[in-house]
Amino acid sequence: MMEIRKMIRINHKPKKWLRWKRLVTLVWVFGLAFMFLGPTAHAIPNGGYARPEVLIQPEELKILIDKKDFSIRIIEIREKLKYLAGHIPGAVHVWRPDIVDKNHPIPGMIAPKEQIESLLGDLGISEKNTIIINSDGPDNGRLWWILAYYGFPLHQLRILDGGLDGWKARGYPTEMLSPKTEKTIFRFSKEERFRKSLLCALPEVRSALLDRNKVVLDVRSRKEFLGEELKEGAVKPGRIPGVVWIEWTETLVDKGPFKNFWKLAEEIKRIYTAKGVTPDKDIFMY
């Protein structure tokens, strides 16, 4: 209030006039604030994340689509039939088999760099595009991880908060036809050293299980963790002995207008801290 008062010039006119002048100025200032800040503040959750730029809100994406921002490319990583039943306008389709190594004897392994380069090129994506990833499950995180690991610029990688449910809940349109794309020649830039820390091998996991300063974290569903469900391509049911389990859905809002959006950072921190997963430890996640 003191700052706003400083904006008002005080003169020698009668006090009554000064009171009216202050009132009109305050109304004008607050009116502008609500006009430009109000809707955004209410529409976009303020999660308090350390890296909020990783996420993009439905409202932000809608603005980019409406103004035909040709720098963005939207990837929906969902089952083909679900994609064809309705997707965000302009989104291209990717599904899990597209991002796994087709020639590896163990199913589900990360696709080699050349395979991902070919995939992105076929989708008409270039190194200059900002990629916005959408899914109705945890595959958005996996695709983000693969692209980050191979060196795609992190400031050009975004995950749609709330997914397709969040998009539709705000009354935004979907389409059923796949967009027309022109193939490109896509190449990742040189990998930065720190990106190697995004992938761990079996010996590192075994070592981490014996180290109090490290945590091996299982984020799969409860049924998978208990061995009651075996995903297609998995070798055997169950889990690695001694791991910590926190299902990936625990980080998402489960009901209300922000269903499937990320929970507040403090709430996520409480969930993980309760299980001993803290920032001072190295985390090995699967």
C-alpha positions in Angstrom: 0.0 0.0 0.0 2.9 2.4 0.8 4.3 1.9 -2.7 1.0 2.6 -4.3 0.6 5.7 -2.3 4.0 6.9 -3.5 2.6 6.8 -7.0 0.0 9.4 -6.2 1.1 13.1 -6.4 0.1 15.1 -3.4 -0.8 18.7 -4.0 -2.5 21.5 -2.1 -6.0 20.8 -3.2 -8.7 20.2 -0.5 -8.4 17.0 1.5 -11.7 15.7 0.2 -10.4 16.0 -3.4 -7.2 14.2 -2.4 -9.2 11.3 -0.8 -11.2 10.9 -4.1 -8.0 11.1 -6.1 -6.4 8.4 -4.0 -9.4 6.2 -4.3 -9.7 6.6 -8.1 -6.0 5.9 -8.5 -6.1 2.8 -6.3 -9.1 1.4 -8.2 -7.3 2.0 -11.5 -4.1 0.3 -10.3 -5.8 -2.7 -8.9 -8.1 -2.9 -11.9 -5.1 -3.2 -14.2 -3.5 -5.8 -11.9 -6.6 -8.0 -12.0 -6.9 -7.5 -15.8 -3.4 -8.6 -16.5 -2.4 -10.8 -13.6 -5.7 -12.1 -12.1 -6.8 -14.7 -14.7 -3.3 -16.1 -15.1 -2.7 -16.3 -11.4 -5.9 -18.2 -10.9 -5.5 -20.4 -14.0 -1.9 -21.4 -13.6 -0.8 -23.2 -10.4 2.2 -21.7 -8.6 3.9 -24.9 -7.6 7.0 -23.5 -6.2 9.2 -25.8 -8.2 13.0 -25.4 -8.5 12.7 -25.7 -12.3 9.2 -24.5 -13.3 10.3 -24.0 -16.9 10.1 -27.8 -17.3 6.3 -27.5 -17.3 4.0 -25.7 -19.5 0.4 -24.9 -18.5 -2.6 -25.6 -20.8 -3.3 -21.8 -20.9 0.2 -21.1 -22.1 0.1 -23.7 -24.8 -3.3 -22.5 -26.0 -1.9 -19.0 -26.5 1.0 -20.4 -28.5 -1.3 -22.5 -30.7 -3.7 -19.6 -31.3 -0.9 -17.3 -32.4 0.4 -20.1 -34.7 3.9 -20.2 -33.1 5.8 -22.3 -35.6 8.7 -22.8 -33.2 6.8 -25.4 -31.1 6.2 -29.0 -31.8 3.7 -31.0 -29.7 4.3 -34.7 -29.2 1.6 -36.9 -27.8 3.0 -40.2 -26.5 -0.1 -42.3 -26.1 -1.6 -45.4 -27.6 -2.5 -44.9 -31.3 -6.3 -45.5 -30.9 -6.4 -43.0 -28.0 -4.5 -40.4 -30.1 -6.9 -40.9 -33.0 -9.9 -40.5 -30.7 -8.8 -37.0 -29.9 -5.6 -35.1 -29.4 -4.3 -31.5 -29.0 -4.5 -29.6 -32.3 -1.2 -30.0 -34.2 0.2 -32.8 -32.0 2.1 -35.6 -33.7 2.0 -39.2 -32.4 4.6 -41.3 -30.7 4.1 -44.5 -28.7 6.4 -46.5 -26.4 7.7 -49.0 -29.0 9.1 -46.0 -30.9 11.5 -45.0 -28.1 12.8 -48.5 -27.2 15.7 -50.4 -28.7 14.2 -52.7 -31.3 17.3 -54.8 -31.6 18.2 -55.2 -27.9 17.7 -58.7 -26.4 16.2 -57.2 -23.3 12.9 -55.5 -24.0 12.2 -51.9 -23.0 15.8 -50.6 -23.2 16.5 -47.0 -24.3 16.5 -46.6 -28.1 19.9 -45.7 -29.6 20.5 -42.1 -30.5 20.2 -42.7 -34.3 16.8 -44.3 -33.8 15.5 -41.2 -31.9 17.1 -38.9 -34.5 15.3 -40.7 -37.3 12.0 -40.6 -35.3 12.1 -36.9 -34.7 13.1 -36.2 -38.3 10.2 -38.3 -39.6 7.9 -36.1 -37.4 9.2 -32.9 -39.0 11.0 -31.8 -35.8 14.3 -29.8 -36.0 16.9 -28.9 -33.4 15.5 -25.4 -33.2 12.0 -26.4 -32.2 10.7 -26.3 -28.7 9.2 -29.7 -28.0 6.1 -29.9 -25.8 5.3 -33.4 -24.6 1.9 -34.7 -23.6 0.7 -38.1 -22.3 -1.9 -39.7 -20.2 0.6 -41.6 -18.2 4.3 -41.6 -17.1 5.6 -41.8 -20.6 6.0 -38.1 -20.9 8.8 -38.2 -18.3 10.5 -41.1 -20.1 10.5 -39.2 -23.5 11.8 -36.1 -21.7 14.6 -38.1 -20.1 15.6 -39.7 -23.4 15.7 -36.4 -25.3 17.6 -34.8 -22.4 20.1 -37.7 -22.2 20.9 -37.4 -25.9 21.6 -33.7 -25.6 18.4 -31.9 -26.7 18.6 -28.4 -25.1 16.7 -28.5 -21.8 15.2 -25.0 -22.3 13.5 -26.4 -25.4 11.8 -29.3 -23.6 8.5 -28.8 -21.9 5.9 -31.2 -20.3 2.2 -30.3 -20.5 1.0 -30.0 -16.9 -2.3 -31.8 -16.4 -2.0 -33.7 -19.7 -5.0 -34.1 -22.0 -7.4 -34.2 -19.1 -6.2 -30.8 -18.0 -6.4 -29.5 -21.5 -10.0 -30.7 -22.0 -11.1 -29.6 -18.5 -10.5 -26.0 -19.6 -12.7 -26.4 -22.6 -9.9 -26.4 -25.2 -10.5 -28.2 -28.5 -9.1 -31.5 -29.7 -8.9 -33.0 -33.2 -8.8 -36.5 -34.7 -6.8 -36.0 -37.9 -3.0 -36.2 -37.8 -1.2 -33.0 -38.9 0.7 -33.0 -42.2 4.5 -32.8 -41.6 7.5 -32.5 -43.7 10.5 -34.7 -42.9 13.6 -33.2 -41.7 17.2 -34.3 -41.0 17.5 -34.2 -37.2 20.8 -34.5 -35.4 21.4 -34.1 -31.7 24.2 -31.7 -30.7 27.2 -33.0 -28.8 26.2 -34.6 -25.5 27.2 -32.6 -22.4 29.1 -34.5 -19.7 26.5 -33.9 -16.9 23.9 -35.7 -19.0 25.6 -39.0 -18.5 24.4 -38.8 -14.9 20.8 -39.3 -16.3 21.5 -43.0 -17.0 22.9 -45.7 -14.6 24.0 -49.2 -15.2 23.3 -52.4 -13.1 26.6 -52.3 -11.2 25.8 -48.8 -10.0 22.3 -49.9 -8.8 23.8 -52.8 -6.9 26.3 -50.5 -5.2 23.6 -47.9 -4.4 21.5 -50.5 -2.5 24.4 -50.8 0.0 25.0 -47.0 0.4 23.1 -45.0 2.9 23.7 -41.8 0.9 21.9 -43.3 -2.1 18.3 -44.4 -2.8 17.0 -46.9 -5.4 13.4 -45.7 -6.1 10.7 -47.8 -7.7 7.9 -45.5 -9.1 5.8 -48.2 -10.8 2.2 -49.0 -9.8 1.4 -50.9 -6.6 0.5 -54.1 -8.5 3.8 -54.0 -10.4 5.7 -53.4 -7.2 4.0 -56.4 -5.4 4.5 -58.6 -8.4 0.7 -58.9 -9.0 1.0 -57.4 -12.5 3.5 -58.0 -15.2 3.8 -55.4 -17.9 4.2 -56.5 -21.5 7.8 -57.0 -22.3 8.9 -57.4 -18.6 11.1 -60.4 -17.9 9.6 -61.4 -14.5 7.3 -59.9 -11.9 8.4 -58.3 -8.7 10.9 -55.7 -7.7 14.6 -55.2 -6.8 15.1 -56.2 -3.1 15.6 -53.2 -0.8 14.2 -50.5 -2.9 12.0 -47.6 -1.8 8.5 -47.5 -3.5 6.6 -44.3 -4.3 4.1 -44.7 -7.1 4.5 -42.0 -9.8 0.9 -40.9 -9.3 1.6 -39.7 -5.8 3.1 -36.5 -7.3 -0.2 -35.6 -9.1 -3.4 -34.0 -7.8 -6.1 -36.7 -7.7 -9.3 -34.7 -7.9 -10.7 -31.2 -8.4 -10.1 -28.6 -11.2 -6.4 -29.4 -11.2 -6.7 -33.2 -11.4 -3.6 -34.8 -12.9 -1.6 -31.6 -12.5 1.6 -31.7 -10.4 1.2 -31.2 -6.7 2.9 -28.3 -5.0 6.6 -28.7 -4.5 6.3 -28.6 -0.7 3.7 -31.4 -0.8 5.9 -33.5 -3.1 8.8 -32.9 -0.8 6.9 -34.2 2.2 5.9 -37.4 0.4 9.4 -38.2 -0.6 11.1 -37.1 2.6 8.7 -39.4 4.6 10.3 -42.3 2.6 13.9 -41.1 3.1 14.2 -39.7 -0.4 15.9 -36.4 0.2 17.9 -33.9 -1.8 21.2 -34.8 -0.1 21.1 -38.3 -1.6 21.8 -39.7 -5.1 18.5 -41.2 -6.5 18.4 -44.2 -8.9 14.9 -44.3 -10.3 13.1 -47.0 -12.3 
